[in-house]
Amino acid sequence: MAKKRSEKTRKKISDSLAIFRMGRMWVGVVGLILCVIFISISDFASLSLPHREIEAFVVERAHVREVITESLRPDHYLQTVYLGSQLVEIEMRTGEFVGERIIMENTLTRFGSLRLQPGMDVLVSVMPGMEQLEVHYMSVYGPSRGPVLIGAVLLLILGMLIMGRKKGLYAAISLAFTLVVVIYFMISFIIQGYSPVLFALITTILTTGFTLCMVGGISRQSLAAIGGTWVGLITAGLISALIGNFANVSGMHLEDAWQMIHTSPPGMYLRVPDLFFAAVIIAASGAVVDAAMSISSSVFEIKEQSPEITAKRLYRSGMNIGGDILGANSNTLILAFTGASLTTMILVVFFGLPYLRVINLDIVAIEVIQSVSATAGMILAIPATAIFSALLATRYESEGIRP
């Protein structure tokens, strides 16, 4: 009698989780539906600024055919920078004057120089509403980076496909899903005045869950990693809000905060003070996901190689592995945040600021809070993932549910 009940219980568990064995197909379908919904409900056009309709100039793409004359000299301070002017012939590739060849002057300065060479593709500023183009109505806006950046992304995707094969394809799909969710969901709602922290948290939950399930399939291993990741992300958000409030740091201390306030459309309430805490959650998600997936994968691999091992020993192994990951990733986080503020650190050394001023600089407070919050997220994600992995690795092994 007890044996029949055990078999019935086992069958119920297996049937209730049968949908999970469908794997990545369901994940992909759900992701596609979400992408369609987010793109359809986003309305960036209604949020555009009134002055965008009247631009002082338009930017078009052009091709440099010939450098007619140039008068250049190296900058005495920056030897790789040239100062002076060039007279060049360009051919318009887009816009009202497409196909036309124009001779224009290119002025090179220390902080806005681009030395033109034959064969280069550049962006030029053109005054709108002209019947014909003249030299003084045009200027070089900057290099045309679009093809190079798109090519770099395509090479990255190709490398992912070659190296990871099917998992590389799943990773590329996850990357596309993340971009859509960030742009058409998170940013769309934030600029409409909704809570940046809430939508950053929802975004990271969606993207990390989708990525882990897409790469690892819907399995016990993926579920353990997802659980640990979400614990870490929530922790990072709470820690950043707590320290930020005590240290009086908010999104108002970000570099572009005042510009966002002054350029936002009339009637829009953009929650700039909360943007900093949202940024911390987004920045911490990568390190937390990496730690959680590494621990989960290792624990389940240990279980596969040693089927008789207990949940307690698996937990200890996960914690030992997590300690190594924490040591490496925390150092990576600090170096990444330091690299983002390298120029500021150099200026601090140049000016010889005393400790009292340095420790109270906005940029220092921001970097410290970001590093501490992201590391705290990992610290909580490690034991959470170890517990989830140990329990899931041993709980349903007899029911035939995927590891």
Secondary structure, DSSP 8 states (H G I E B T S, - for coil): -HHHHHHHHHHHHHHHTGGGGGTHHHHHHHHHHHHHHHHHH--SGGG--GGGGS-S-EEEEEEEEEEEEEEEEE-SS-TT-EEEEEEEEEEE-SSTTTT-EEEEEEEE-SSS-----TT-EEEEEE-TT-SS--GGGEEEEEE--HHHHHHHHHHHHHHHHHHHTHHHHHHHHHHHHHHHHIIIIIIHHHTTT--HHHHHHHHHHHHHHHHHHHHH-SSHHHHHHHHHHHHHHHHHHHHHHHHHHHHT--GGGSTTHHHHHHHS-TT----GGGHHHHHHHHHHHHHHHHHHHHHHHHHHHHHHH-TT--HHHHHHHHHHHHHHHHHHHHHHHHHHHHHHTHHHHHHHHHHT--HHHHTT-HHHHHHHHHHHHHHHHHHHHHHHHHHHHHHHHHHSGGGT---
